[in-house]
């Protein structure tokens, strides 16, 4: 793709655009000068479908005028707005600026709506049907693409409704995650664990922590090798929210379960990213959204509106 950022392509696009406009002018000029010998009945001699005769009449002046006006409009447009390669246009208009202006206007119009929620605790908002209805729409528009419309996630995308939290499920932690995003990295650990056989043993030991189907002999052999993983997941395998290290004892598997899946994780590692929403959503919107996400795993009876 770097080839398409070269200055040549800007000139190429500008050249093709201007050439197209010039070609329209030439077409008009050539057709105006070309004379077709007319017969005595003012026809060209071309007949289609037995009775459709082509007349030798000049183009109507109103049509020629409209054609010239469109060419002039096109040239003026290219002066005012971007269209000639990297030329920005005299108006300095951009789609990005237009979008940001519309978002800013929408935020100003919605500010009074969110103002009623900003001073209230997430636990209160979770029982407010109006706040939860707004939170649900925010979730559908910004989070459901990854976590699903029911917030139960899928392989590689956490379930937000099961109280299993990588970085903690308190309301302030959820708001922090939405605001700043998260980057979770599991480094390749095969070299630290040992041989490929040792990796399989560790995988079976990890499976044994949650009583998932495993080879008990291999699990026993892999117990001592698990020390390479304990720095993040803890000696008991229950994880560390401060690091985002998952609990390996709860039989919840973000990237798939079974010996092969764990062996692949140990050998190759994994990096997951939750994009930051700050700048995309206002603080008030994040507060309502965070309250909604918290309510998914802490359902409360909704108050009557």
KEMAR-955842 format. One record per residue: residue number from 0; residue in one letter; x, y, z of N, C-alpha, C in turn. Coordinates in Angstrom, 3 decimals, padded with zeros to 6 digits, m for minus. Layout:
N
 num residu       nu       nv       nw      cau      cav      caw       cu       cv       cw
 NUM      A        X        Y        Z        X        Y        Z        X        Y        Z
...
This chain:
305
 num residu       nu       nv       nw      cau      cav      caw       cu       cv       cw
   0      X  000.817 m001.210  000.000  000.000  000.000  000.000  000.851  001.259  000.000
   1      X  002.113  001.169  000.436  002.952  002.354  000.488  003.155  002.943 m000.904
   2      X  003.065  002.111 m001.961  003.240  002.599 m003.324  002.178  003.634 m003.684
   3      X  000.963  003.502 m003.101 m000.138  004.382 m003.456 m000.093  005.704 m002.705
   4      X  000.864  005.876 m001.799  001.022  007.159 m001.116  002.083  008.006 m001.810
   5      X  002.691  007.486 m002.866  003.702  008.236 m003.611  003.049  009.415 m004.335
   6      X  003.801  010.523 m004.456  003.268  011.714 m005.093  002.803  011.495 m006.511
   7      X  003.325  010.485 m007.190  002.923  010.221 m008.576  001.433  009.964 m008.682
   8      X  000.879  009.234 m007.730 m000.527  008.860 m007.825 m001.443  010.065 m007.644
   9      X m001.003  011.023 m006.841 m001.780  012.257 m006.710 m001.859  012.975 m008.051
  10      X m000.718  013.085 m008.725 m000.692  013.721 m010.041 m001.481  012.913 m011.065
  11      X m001.403  011.589 m010.945 m002.130  010.720 m011.876 m003.643  010.943 m011.755
  12      X m004.152  010.961 m010.519 m005.589  011.162 m010.306 m006.010  012.545 m010.794
  13      X m005.208  013.572 m010.471 m005.537  014.921 m010.915 m005.539  014.999 m012.442
  14      X m004.548  014.358 m013.071 m004.466  014.380 m014.529 m005.649  013.708 m015.181
  15      X m006.037  012.534 m014.682 m007.178  011.815 m015.253 m008.457  012.627 m015.092
  16      X m008.629  013.269 m013.924 m009.831  014.071 m013.679 m009.926  015.247 m014.642
  17      X m008.831  015.982 m014.773 m008.835  017.130 m015.687 m008.957  016.692 m017.146
  18      X m008.325  015.577 m017.479 m008.419  015.069 m018.850 m009.854  014.725 m019.199
  19      X m010.596  014.197 m018.247 m011.993  013.870 m018.501 m012.826  015.106 m018.795
  20      X m012.561  016.198 m018.059 m013.306  017.439 m018.290 m012.930  018.042 m019.639
  21      X m011.635  018.045 m019.938 m011.182  018.569 m021.233 m011.762  017.741 m022.374
  22      X m011.853  016.428 m022.180 m012.417  015.555 m023.216 m013.873  015.915 m023.487
  23      X m014.614  016.308 m022.463 m016.007  016.731 m022.660 m016.077  017.992 m023.515
  24      X m015.167  018.942 m023.242 m015.130  020.159 m024.053 m014.784  019.848 m025.514
  25      X m013.803  018.970 m025.718 m013.421  018.592 m027.069 m014.565  017.908 m027.794
  26      X m015.274  017.053 m027.078 m016.411  016.357 m027.688 m017.445  017.350 m028.163
  27      X m017.733  018.351 m027.320 m018.716  019.368 m027.702 m018.234  020.167 m028.905
  28      X m016.954  020.528 m028.902 m016.391  021.330 m029.993 m016.394  020.554 m031.317
  29      X m016.000  019.278 m031.257 m015.938  018.459 m032.474 m017.323  018.242 m033.046
  30      X m018.286  017.931 m032.205 m019.648  017.684 m032.717 m020.275  018.955 m033.270
  31      X m019.864  020.115 m032.692 m020.424  021.381 m033.193 m019.869  021.715 m034.576
  32      X m018.613  021.332 m034.849 m017.968  021.659 m036.127 m018.277  020.634 m037.220
  33      X m018.614  019.437 m036.794 m018.831  018.386 m037.792 m020.139  018.625 m038.534
  34      X m020.062  018.643 m039.826 m021.247  018.854 m040.644 m021.585  017.574 m041.395
  35      X m022.806  017.174 m041.286 m023.283  015.995 m042.006 m024.124  016.454 m043.193
  36      X m023.768  015.966 m044.341 m024.526  016.360 m045.543 m025.968  015.926 m045.416
  37      X m026.842  016.880 m045.524 m028.264  016.585 m045.362 m028.927  016.375 m046.712
  38      X m029.955  015.600 m046.709 m030.743  015.386 m047.904 m031.782  016.493 m048.019
  39      X m032.489  016.436 m049.065 m033.517  017.465 m049.272 m034.593  017.431 m048.200
  40      X m034.797  016.262 m047.582 m035.800  016.160 m046.523 m035.203  016.380 m045.132
  41      X m033.944  016.881 m045.056 m033.235  017.186 m043.798 m033.013  015.952 m042.931
  42      X m032.755  014.806 m043.576 m032.427  013.590 m042.848 m031.008  013.170 m043.184
  43      X m030.464  012.268 m042.364 m029.113  011.760 m042.607 m029.112  010.488 m043.430
  44      X m030.284  009.954 m043.657 m030.379  008.705 m044.402 m030.390  007.475 m043.521
  45      X m030.255  007.655 m042.203 m030.286  006.524 m041.271 m031.714  006.256 m040.817
  46      X m032.141  005.014 m040.976 m033.492  004.626 m040.579 m033.401  003.332 m039.781
  47      X m034.101  003.291 m038.643 m034.125  002.095 m037.801 m035.566  001.630 m037.637
  48      X m035.706  000.345 m037.504 m037.035 m000.244 m037.296 m038.059  000.278 m038.310
  49      X m037.579  000.464 m039.525 m038.427  000.791 m040.676 m038.930  002.229 m040.711
  50      X m039.172  002.839 m039.512 m039.778  004.169 m039.575 m039.134  005.200 m038.634
  51      X m037.997  004.824 m037.968 m037.325  005.780 m037.086 m036.213  006.450 m037.886
  52      X m036.434  007.664 m038.311 m035.509  008.382 m039.188 m034.695  009.389 m038.397
  53      X m033.372  009.401 m038.631 m032.501  010.352 m037.943 m032.496  011.669 m038.703
  54      X m032.871  012.737 m037.975 m032.902  014.057 m038.595 m031.532  014.728 m038.470
  55      X m031.260  015.663 m039.334 m029.984  016.369 m039.341 m030.136  017.737 m038.664
  56      X m030.634  017.738 m037.404 m030.837  018.979 m036.672 m029.670  019.236 m035.730
  57      X m029.317  020.480 m035.508 m028.247  020.783 m034.543 m028.717  020.529 m033.121
  58      X m027.752  020.432 m032.204 m028.108  020.251 m030.794 m028.863  021.467 m030.289
  59      X m029.888  021.284 m029.470 m030.623  022.440 m028.924 m029.685  023.317 m028.094
  60      X m029.867  024.617 m028.184 m029.010  025.533 m027.444 m029.111  025.335 m025.932
  61      X m030.330  025.004 m025.456 m030.470  024.811 m024.008 m029.641  023.612 m023.548
  62      X m029.549  022.590 m024.410 m028.757  021.397 m024.044 m027.270  021.740 m024.034
  63      X m026.825  022.491 m025.048 m025.420  022.899 m025.116 m025.075  023.759 m023.913
  64      X m025.988  024.676 m023.581 m025.753  025.538 m022.424 m025.631  024.744 m021.128
  65      X m026.522  023.777 m020.934 m026.465  022.938 m019.737 m025.174  022.136 m019.691
  66      X m024.732  021.651 m020.849 m023.503  020.873 m020.920 m022.302  021.728 m020.500
  67      X m022.280  022.979 m021.002 m021.180  023.881 m020.647 m021.228  024.238 m019.159
  68      X m022.432  024.440 m018.630 m022.584  024.773 m017.209 m022.076  023.637 m016.320
  69      X m022.322  022.399 m016.714 m021.845  021.278 m015.897 m020.320  021.231 m015.890
  70      X m019.713  021.584 m017.016 m018.242  021.604 m017.077 m017.699  022.710 m016.182
  71      X m018.323  023.896 m016.267 m017.889  025.014 m015.417 m018.080  024.662 m013.942
  72      X m019.219  024.062 m013.617 m019.479  023.663 m012.229 m018.418  022.676 m011.749
  73      X m018.067  021.704 m012.622 m017.063  020.720 m012.241 m015.718  021.360 m011.935
  74      X m015.323  022.341 m012.751 m014.044  023.021 m012.528 m014.076  023.834 m011.237
  75      X m015.180  024.555 m010.997 m015.304  025.336 m009.757 m015.321  024.429 m008.534
  76      X m015.980  023.293 m008.660 m016.028  022.341 m007.544 m014.630  021.848 m007.197
  77      X m013.835  021.545 m008.215 m012.481  021.045 m007.982 m011.564  022.110 m007.400
  78      X m011.895  023.364 m007.623 m011.132  024.444 m006.995 m011.509  024.558 m005.518
  79      X m012.795  024.414 m005.217 m013.274  024.624 m003.843 m013.073  023.400 m002.952
  80      X m013.229  022.195 m003.517 m013.216  020.976 m002.704 m012.126  020.010 m003.197
  81      X m011.700  019.089 m002.323 m010.682  018.115 m002.738 m011.220  017.192 m003.826
  82      X m010.412  016.975 m004.834 m010.808  016.103 m005.933 m009.675  015.897 m006.903
  83      X m008.664  016.767 m006.800 m007.508  016.670 m007.687 m006.336  016.080 m006.917
  84      X m006.366  014.776 m006.734 m005.287  014.121 m006.009 m005.202  014.596 m004.571
  85      X m004.022  015.083 m004.162 m003.822  015.526 m002.781 m004.180  016.987 m002.572
  86      X m004.645  017.669 m003.599 m005.051  019.071 m003.446 m006.239  019.154 m002.498
  87      X m006.137  020.016 m001.483 m007.151  020.061 m000.428 m008.362  020.903 m000.786
  88      X m008.252  021.768 m001.769 m009.363  022.645 m002.113 m009.343  023.912 m001.276
  89      X m009.865  024.995 m001.858 m009.848  026.277 m001.162 m010.732  026.273  000.080
  90      X m011.756  025.449  000.130 m012.657  025.390  001.282 m012.086  024.561  002.426
  91      X m011.013  023.821  002.155 m010.370  022.958  003.154 m011.375  021.991  003.802
  92      X m012.314  021.506  003.009 m013.328  020.573  003.532 m012.764  019.169  003.566
  93      X m013.072  018.423  004.650 m012.698  017.016  004.742 m013.839  016.226  005.354
  94      X m013.912  014.959  005.021 m014.929  014.091  005.622 m014.723  013.978  007.123
  95      X m013.456  013.914  007.539 m013.147  013.781  008.961 m013.659  014.985  009.750
  96      X m013.391  016.192  009.232 m013.849  017.392  009.919 m015.374  017.457  009.954
  97      X m016.009  017.044  008.862 m017.474  017.030  008.805 m018.036  016.060  009.850
  98      X m017.422  014.881  009.934 m017.881  013.881  010.903 m017.689  014.388  012.333
  99      X m016.525  014.952  012.605 m016.249  015.432  013.962 m017.199  016.566  014.351
 100      X m017.525  017.422  013.407 m018.464  018.507  013.694 m019.852  017.962  014.009
 101      X m020.282  016.941  013.265 m021.596  016.343  013.510 m021.631  015.629  014.858
 102      X m020.532  014.939  015.193 m020.473  014.260  016.485 m020.499  015.275  017.621
 103      X m019.734  016.375  017.475 m019.709  017.407  018.508 m021.092  018.031  018.693
 104      X m021.794  018.244  017.599 m023.136  018.804  017.684 m024.082  017.830  018.394
 105      X m023.971  016.539  018.045 m024.815  015.525  018.694 m024.516  015.448  020.191
 106      X m023.226  015.540  020.552 m022.855  015.492  021.974 m023.458  016.677  022.729
 107      X m023.444  017.859  022.109 m024.026  019.036  022.763 m025.524  018.878  022.953
 108      X m026.183  018.311  021.948 m027.636  018.134  022.045 m028.011  017.067  023.066
 109      X m027.129  016.054  023.227 m027.430  014.961  024.159 m026.940  015.232  025.577
 110      X m026.134  016.282  025.742 m025.563  016.554  027.060 m026.612  016.674  028.166
 111      X m027.739  017.383  027.941 m028.752  017.456  029.007 m029.330  016.084  029.367
 112      X m029.413  015.189  028.382 m029.954  013.854  028.648 m029.043  013.076  029.587
 113      X m027.717  013.140  029.328 m026.770  012.386  030.147 m026.477  013.063  031.474
 114      X m026.747  014.372  031.573 m026.435  015.104  032.807 m027.165  014.517  034.003
 115      X m028.349  013.968  033.785 m029.124  013.409  034.895 m028.535  012.118  035.440
 116      X m027.568  011.527  034.701 m026.999  010.253  035.138 m025.583  010.381  035.717
 117      X m024.885  011.467  035.400 m023.460  011.541  035.719 m023.163  011.503  037.214
 118      X m024.057  012.053  038.042 m023.791  012.127  039.480 m024.274  010.883  040.231
 119      X m024.867  009.969  039.515 m025.428  008.781  040.177 m024.478  007.597  040.059
 120      X m024.476  006.752  041.079 m023.596  005.592  041.112 m024.083  004.525  040.121
 121      X m023.151  003.712  039.623 m023.540  002.644  038.687 m024.607  001.718  039.260
 122      X m024.526  001.446  040.548 m025.517  000.567  041.174 m026.919  001.170  041.082
 123      X m027.015  002.493  041.141 m028.312  003.157  041.003 m028.786  003.121  039.559
 124      X m027.858  003.401  038.660 m028.226  003.409  037.243 m028.658  002.028  036.774
 125      X m028.058  000.986  037.363 m028.399 m000.384  036.957 m029.855 m000.713  037.250
 126      X m030.480  000.038  038.148 m031.887 m000.185  038.481 m032.808  000.819  037.789
 127      X m032.229  001.700  036.974 m033.002  002.719  036.275 m033.268  002.251  034.840
 128      X m034.525  001.977  034.490 m034.808  001.448  033.141 m034.431  002.418  032.025
 129      X m034.550  003.729  032.262 m034.180  004.700  031.232 m032.677  004.677  030.975
 130      X m031.903  004.651  032.057 m030.449  004.599  031.907 m030.018  003.313  031.232
 131      X m030.641  002.200  031.598 m030.263  000.911  031.024 m030.671  000.819  029.551
 132      X m031.767  001.467  029.181 m032.165  001.474  027.770 m031.134  002.232  026.939
 133      X m030.641  003.349  027.474 m029.607  004.118  026.781 m028.305  003.326  026.753
 134      X m027.965  002.701  027.896 m026.751  001.896  027.962 m026.775  000.746  026.970
 135      X m027.932  000.144  026.795 m028.054 m000.968  025.844 m027.803 m000.491  024.417
 136      X m028.332  000.697  024.058 m028.111  001.223  022.714 m026.633  001.550  022.497
 137      X m025.989  002.108  023.529 m024.564  002.385  023.427 m023.785  001.089  023.236
 138      X m024.185  000.064  023.954 m023.512 m001.233  023.847 m023.699 m001.818  022.447
 139      X m024.915 m001.765  021.936 m025.182 m002.322  020.614 m024.390 m001.594  019.523
 140      X m024.234 m000.277  019.683 m023.546  000.511  018.659 m022.030  000.423  018.742
 141      X m021.486  000.127  019.929 m020.039  000.227  020.105 m019.352 m001.050  020.588
 142      X m020.105 m001.991  021.141 m019.477 m003.156  021.767 m019.947 m004.494  021.201
 143      X m021.176 m004.511  020.680 m021.769 m005.781  020.262 m021.026 m006.421  019.098
 144      X m020.305 m005.631  018.318 m019.576 m006.184  017.182 m018.581 m007.240  017.637
 145      X m018.014 m007.087  018.813 m017.045 m008.056  019.342 m017.676 m008.971  020.391
 146      X m018.413 m008.383  021.310 m018.920 m009.154  022.444 m020.287 m009.789  022.180
 147      X m020.897 m009.489  021.037 m022.189 m010.063  020.711 m023.334 m009.245  021.281
 148      X m024.498 m009.335  020.656 m025.653 m008.561  021.109 m026.116 m008.986  022.494
 149      X m025.805 m010.244  022.885 m026.176 m010.704  024.223 m025.021 m010.543  025.206
 150      X m023.915 m009.971  024.762 m022.722 m009.703  025.593 m022.024 m010.969  026.060
 151      X m022.329 m012.098  025.471 m021.721 m013.353  025.916 m020.451 m013.693  025.137
 152      X m020.042 m012.805  024.253 m018.764 m012.969  023.578 m018.698 m014.180  022.674
 153      X m017.470 m014.531  022.326 m017.188 m015.708  021.521 m015.703 m015.995  021.679
 154      X m015.174 m016.909  020.912 m013.765 m017.262  021.041 m012.893 m016.031  020.805
 155      X m012.109 m015.670  021.805 m011.235 m014.505  021.712 m011.861 m013.224  022.207
 156      X m013.179 m013.235  022.471 m013.879 m012.037  022.938 m014.611 m012.389  024.240
 157      X m014.251 m011.731  025.342 m014.767 m012.139  026.654 m016.280 m012.047  026.794
 158      X m016.805 m012.971  027.576 m018.202 m012.950  028.005 m018.334 m011.907  029.105
 159      X m019.226 m010.938  028.937 m019.375 m009.864  029.909 m020.516 m010.118  030.887
 160      X m021.106 m011.298  030.837 m022.274 m011.569  031.674 m022.042 m012.703  032.667
 161      X m020.781 m013.131  032.862 m020.553 m014.320  033.698 m019.719 m014.072  034.953
 162      X m019.423 m012.823  035.262 m018.652 m012.456  036.458 m017.204 m012.954  036.422
 163      X m016.740 m013.345  035.262 m015.341 m013.733  035.124 m014.622 m012.573  034.440
 164      X m013.814 m011.841  035.211 m013.202 m010.608  034.722 m011.687 m010.722  034.737
 165      X m011.067 m010.371  033.615 m009.611 m010.420  033.541 m008.969 m009.302  034.359
 166      X m009.575 m008.125  034.353 m009.003 m006.968  035.042 m009.869 m006.496  036.205
 167      X m010.823 m007.298  036.614 m011.699 m006.910  037.711 m013.033 m006.415  037.198
 168      X m014.100 m006.741  037.918 m015.444 m006.408  037.463 m016.113 m005.313  038.243
 169      X m015.371 m004.567  039.070 m015.955 m003.433  039.780 m016.323 m002.345  038.769
 170      X m017.348 m001.539  039.060 m017.764 m000.503  038.101 m016.638  000.415  037.654
 171      X m015.756  000.810  038.605 m014.672  001.715  038.214 m013.676  001.031  037.277
 172      X m013.469 m000.280  037.453 m012.564 m001.016  036.570 m013.161 m001.160  035.172
 173      X m014.473 m001.362  035.117 m015.134 m001.478  033.820 m015.044 m000.152  033.073
 174      X m015.289  000.943  033.783 m015.183  002.268  033.167 m013.749  002.524  032.698
 175      X m012.774  002.100  033.503 m011.370  002.260  033.124 m011.052  001.481  031.857
 176      X m011.572  000.265  031.765 m011.340 m000.561  030.578 m011.965  000.065  029.340
 177      X m013.194  000.555  029.469 m013.862  001.180  028.327 m013.121  002.435  027.908
 178      X m012.682  003.212  028.880 m012.041  004.497  028.590 m010.671  004.319  027.948
 179      X m009.819  003.518  028.567 m008.425  003.413  028.141 m008.143  002.213  027.248
 180      X m009.070  001.259  027.218 m008.812  000.038  026.482 m007.865 m000.876  027.248
 181      X m007.621 m002.046  026.694 m006.715 m003.013  027.318 m005.914 m003.721  026.228
 182      X m004.695 m004.060  026.572 m003.884 m004.918  025.719 m003.407 m006.071  026.584
 183      X m003.900 m007.261  026.293 m003.513 m008.454  027.047 m002.525 m009.279  026.247
 184      X m001.378 m009.562  026.845 m000.347 m010.321  026.137  000.053 m011.549  026.942
 185      X m000.043 m012.692  026.307  000.480 m013.938  026.856  001.712 m014.270  026.027
 186      X  002.917 m014.129  026.576  004.123 m014.379  025.778  004.309 m015.870  025.509
 187      X  004.989 m016.249  024.437  005.324 m017.662  024.216  006.171 m018.174  025.382
 188      X  005.761 m019.288  025.966  006.419 m019.783  027.168  007.078 m021.150  026.977
 189      X  007.096 m021.652  025.747  007.625 m022.999  025.515  009.065 m023.132  025.981
 190      X  009.881 m022.125  025.714  011.292 m022.198  026.095  011.453 m022.242  027.605
 191      X  010.590 m021.525  028.329  010.675 m021.509  029.794  010.145 m022.803  030.403
 192      X  009.172 m023.410  029.741  008.581 m024.646  030.287  009.502 m025.836  030.074
 193      X  010.075 m025.924  028.885  010.979 m027.047  028.619  010.733 m027.661  027.256
 194      X  010.756 m028.989  027.213  010.608 m029.729  025.957  009.146 m029.736  025.505
 195      X  008.884 m030.121  024.256  007.500 m030.258  023.804  006.683 m031.194  024.688
 196      X  007.341 m032.213  025.219  006.627 m033.124  026.114  006.251 m032.412  027.417
 197      X  007.158 m031.559  027.896  006.860 m030.784  029.109  005.675 m029.848  028.881
 198      X  005.596 m029.273  027.686  004.481 m028.376  027.366  003.165 m029.135  027.436
 199      X  003.139 m030.372  026.912  001.923 m031.178  026.984  001.568 m031.502  028.432
 200      X  002.590 m031.756  029.236  002.340 m032.048  030.647  001.734 m030.840  031.349
 201      X  002.282 m029.656  031.076  001.740 m028.437  031.678  000.302 m028.211  031.220
 202      X  000.033 m028.458  029.941 m001.325 m028.285  029.424 m002.304 m029.169  030.181
 203      X m001.911 m030.397  030.455 m002.794 m031.298  031.199 m002.922 m030.879  032.660
 204      X m001.859 m030.308  033.223 m001.956 m029.810  034.587 m002.926 m028.629  034.655
 205      X m002.855 m027.741  033.664 m003.773 m026.611  033.611 m005.214 m027.108  033.497
 206      X m005.441 m028.124  032.682 m006.789 m028.684  032.558 m007.258 m029.276  033.876
 207      X m006.338 m029.854  034.626 m006.713 m030.475  035.904 m007.149 m029.438  036.931
 208      X m006.685 m028.211  036.797 m007.033 m027.168  037.767 m008.524 m026.874  037.785
 209      X m009.188 m027.095  036.653 m010.629 m026.855  036.586 m011.408 m028.155  036.438
 210      X m010.724 m029.265  036.712 m011.353 m030.586  036.600 m011.872 m030.870  035.194
 211      X m011.248 m030.256  034.195 m011.584 m030.557  032.807 m010.947 m031.897  032.436
 212      X m011.462 m032.605  031.437 m010.862 m033.877  031.027 m009.364 m033.724  030.756
 213      X m008.555 m034.600  031.330 m007.100 m034.489  031.192 m006.446 m035.835  031.466
 214      X m005.166 m035.909  031.141 m004.359 m037.090  031.441 m003.737 m036.863  032.816
 215      X m004.163 m037.635  033.805 m003.722 m037.410  035.184 m002.221 m037.632  035.357
 216      X m001.644 m038.570  034.611 m000.209 m038.834  034.727  000.575 m037.630  034.221
 217      X  000.173 m037.146  033.048  000.845 m035.962  032.500  000.627 m034.745  033.408
 218      X m000.556 m034.612  033.951 m000.848 m033.483  034.832  000.086 m033.478  036.036
 219      X  000.322 m034.654  036.614  001.217 m034.742  037.765  002.640 m034.347  037.382
 220      X  003.067 m034.780  036.186  004.405 m034.430  035.715  004.520 m032.936  035.390
 221      X  003.439 m032.335  034.979  003.480 m030.931  034.583  003.356 m029.953  035.725
 222      X  003.041 m030.481  036.914  002.841 m029.584  038.059  004.090 m028.759  038.370
 223      X  005.243 m029.393  038.393  006.483 m028.679  038.715  006.860 m027.689  037.623
 224      X  006.473 m027.973  036.377  006.806 m027.084  035.275  005.889 m025.851  035.235
 225      X  004.802 m025.921  035.977  003.858 m024.803  035.996  004.453 m023.569  036.666
 226      X  005.550 m023.734  037.372  006.188 m022.587  038.028  006.554 m021.497  037.018
 227      X  006.794 m021.883  035.760  007.100 m020.893  034.727  005.897 m020.001  034.445
 228      X  004.706 m020.494  034.759  003.474 m019.752  034.489  002.951 m019.035  035.737
 229      X  003.452 m019.443  036.903  002.915 m018.954  038.167  003.170 m017.470  038.383
 230      X  004.181 m016.908  037.727  004.473 m015.489  037.914  003.284 m014.615  037.539
 231      X  002.513 m015.048  036.565  001.324 m014.289  036.148  000.038 m014.900  036.687
 232      X m000.084 m016.212  036.566 m001.337 m016.876  036.926 m001.407 m017.271  038.400
 233      X m000.284 m017.123  039.140 m000.276 m017.489  040.551  000.024 m018.964  040.741
 234      X  000.549 m019.293  041.904  000.860 m020.700  042.191 m000.383 m021.575  042.180
 235      X m001.529 m020.979  042.538 m002.775 m021.747  042.555 m003.520 m021.672  041.228
 236      X m002.976 m020.905  040.259 m003.594 m020.806  038.933 m004.831 m019.934  038.883
 237      X m005.066 m019.133  039.921 m006.300 m018.340  039.973 m006.150 m016.965  039.340
 238      X m005.017 m016.728  038.710 m004.861 m015.508  037.935 m004.493 m014.291  038.757
 239      X m004.377 m013.153  038.046 m004.002 m011.896  038.682 m004.663 m010.754  037.924
 240      X m005.750 m010.170  038.473 m006.451 m009.080  037.776 m005.561 m007.876  037.506
 241      X m004.543 m007.662  038.337 m003.653 m006.517  038.116 m002.890 m006.657  036.806
 242      X m002.657 m007.886  036.373 m001.942 m008.147  035.122 m002.882 m008.549  033.994
 243      X m004.124 m008.793  034.338 m005.049 m009.306  033.330 m004.842 m010.779  033.052
 244      X m004.136 m011.480  033.964 m003.875 m012.911  033.795 m005.112 m013.694  034.199
 245      X m005.662 m014.518  033.321 m006.921 m015.203  033.617 m006.809 m016.274  034.687
 246      X m007.935 m016.525  035.326 m008.086 m017.613  036.287 m008.159 m018.927  035.507
 247      X m007.265 m019.859  035.819 m007.216 m021.130  035.093 m007.992 m022.235  035.807
 248      X m008.687 m021.880  036.883 m009.377 m022.901  037.682 m010.888 m022.889  037.504
 249      X m011.408 m021.953  036.707 m012.866 m021.781  036.643 m013.512 m022.411  035.416
 250      X m012.735 m023.116  034.599 m013.256 m023.804  033.420 m013.890 m022.839  032.415
 251      X m013.356 m021.625  032.366 m013.779 m020.632  031.370 m012.585 m020.363  030.473
 252      X m012.748 m020.612  029.172 m011.611 m020.563  028.250 m011.881 m019.526  027.164
 253      X m011.098 m018.482  027.160 m011.305 m017.392  026.211 m010.907 m017.778  024.796
 254      X m009.851 m018.577  024.656 m009.331 m018.923  023.331 m009.464 m020.417  023.022
 255      X m010.409 m021.077  023.649 m010.609 m022.494  023.407 m009.965 m023.346  024.493
 256      X m010.500 m024.549  024.697 m009.983 m025.407  025.753 m009.539 m026.746  025.153
 257      X m008.921 m027.536  025.987 m008.389 m028.823  025.538 m006.874 m028.756  025.429
 258      X m006.275 m029.914  025.400 m004.808 m029.982  025.400 m004.205 m029.217  024.229
 259      X m004.742 m029.418  023.030 m004.155 m028.789  021.849 m004.226 m027.275  021.929
 260      X m005.355 m026.739  022.408 m005.515 m025.288  022.498 m004.522 m024.695  023.493
 261      X m004.322 m025.373  024.615 m003.396 m024.855  025.624 m001.957 m024.995  025.151
 262      X m001.629 m026.107  024.508 m000.283 m026.281  023.963  000.020 m025.163  022.962
 263      X m000.936 m024.840  022.098 m000.751 m023.768  021.125 m000.533 m022.430  021.817
 264      X m001.269 m022.183  022.896 m001.116 m020.939  023.635  000.266 m020.842  024.264
 265      X  000.738 m021.931  024.868  002.056 m021.932  025.503  003.152 m021.751  024.450
 266      X  003.007 m022.401  023.316  004.036 m022.329  022.273  004.074 m020.975  021.564
 267      X  002.891 m020.435  021.268  002.822 m019.256  020.405  002.475 m017.961  021.129
 268      X  001.890 m018.076  022.312  001.442 m016.875  023.000  000.211 m016.282  022.324
 269      X m000.238 m015.153  022.827 m001.433 m014.516  022.262 m001.474 m013.058  022.718
 270      X m001.901 m012.186  021.830 m002.125 m010.781  022.178 m003.541 m010.394  021.802
 271      X m004.272 m009.880  022.764 m005.635 m009.408  022.546 m005.705 m007.920  022.853
 272      X m006.515 m007.207  022.100 m006.639 m005.769  022.353 m008.093 m005.342  022.422
 273      X m008.400 m004.618  023.471 m009.694 m003.952  023.600 m009.439 m002.471  023.314
 274      X m009.968 m001.924  022.208 m009.664 m000.535  021.840 m010.254  000.460  022.828
 275      X m009.539  001.538  023.075 m010.014  002.599  023.961 m011.188  003.335  023.314
 276      X m012.169  003.693  024.132 m013.339  004.400  023.634 m013.318  005.883  023.984
 277      X m012.308  006.313  024.748 m012.183  007.738  025.059 m011.964  008.498  023.766
 278      X m012.663  009.602  023.599 m012.583  010.348  022.351 m013.700  009.967  021.402
 279      X m014.093  008.716  021.459 m015.232  008.269  020.644 m016.532  008.487  021.409
 280      X m016.489  008.219  022.717 m017.634  008.425  023.592 m017.280  009.480  024.636
 281      X m018.264  010.220  025.091 m018.029  011.203  026.140 m017.920  010.494  027.480
 282      X m017.431  011.210  028.497 m017.325  010.630  029.833 m018.687  010.196  030.353
 283      X m019.708  011.012  030.074 m021.055  010.677  030.536 m021.575  009.414  029.860
 284      X m021.295  009.277  028.574 m021.724  008.071  027.861 m020.997  006.838  028.394
 285      X m019.707  006.975  028.666 m018.946  005.854  029.211 m019.463  005.477  030.590
 286      X m019.865  006.461  031.375 m020.421  006.185  032.709 m021.691  005.349  032.599
 287      X m022.565  005.719  031.683 m023.820  004.963  031.503 m023.525  003.589  030.909
 288      X m022.624  003.531  029.930 m022.271  002.251  029.315 m021.622  001.321  030.327
 289      X m020.706  001.852  031.139 m020.064  001.033  032.161 m021.069  000.483  033.153
 290      X m022.059  001.293  033.509 m023.109  000.837  034.430 m023.918 m000.285  033.799
 291      X m024.178 m000.154  032.502 m024.931 m001.205  031.807 m024.137 m002.506  031.767
 292      X m022.844 m002.409  031.419 m022.014 m003.614  031.366 m021.931 m004.257  032.748
 293      X m021.791 m003.447  033.789 m021.753 m004.001  035.157 m023.057 m004.714  035.478
 294      X m024.171 m004.167  035.028 m025.473 m004.770  035.334 m025.657 m006.130  034.672
 295      X m024.915 m006.405  033.595 m025.068 m007.676  032.896 m024.681 m008.856  033.774
 296      X m023.694 m008.653  034.640 m023.277 m009.723  035.541 m023.744 m009.476  036.968
 297      X m024.463 m008.390  037.172 m025.018 m008.072  038.495 m026.452 m007.593  038.320
 298      X m027.328 m008.455  037.812 m028.696 m008.017  037.502 m029.436 m007.544  038.739
 299      X m030.104 m006.412  038.596 m030.914 m005.838  039.660 m032.333 m005.668  039.150
 300      X m033.324 m005.728  040.050 m034.705 m005.450  039.589 m034.826 m003.995  039.173
 301      X m035.348 m003.772  037.968 m035.476 m002.419  037.463 m036.633 m001.707  038.146
 302      X m036.390 m000.428  038.486 m037.451  000.376  039.077 m038.479  000.716  038.009
 303      X m039.698  000.963  038.435 m040.724  001.362  037.470 m040.443  002.769  036.977
 304      X m040.566  002.993  035.670 m040.306  004.352  035.152 m041.352  005.344  035.642
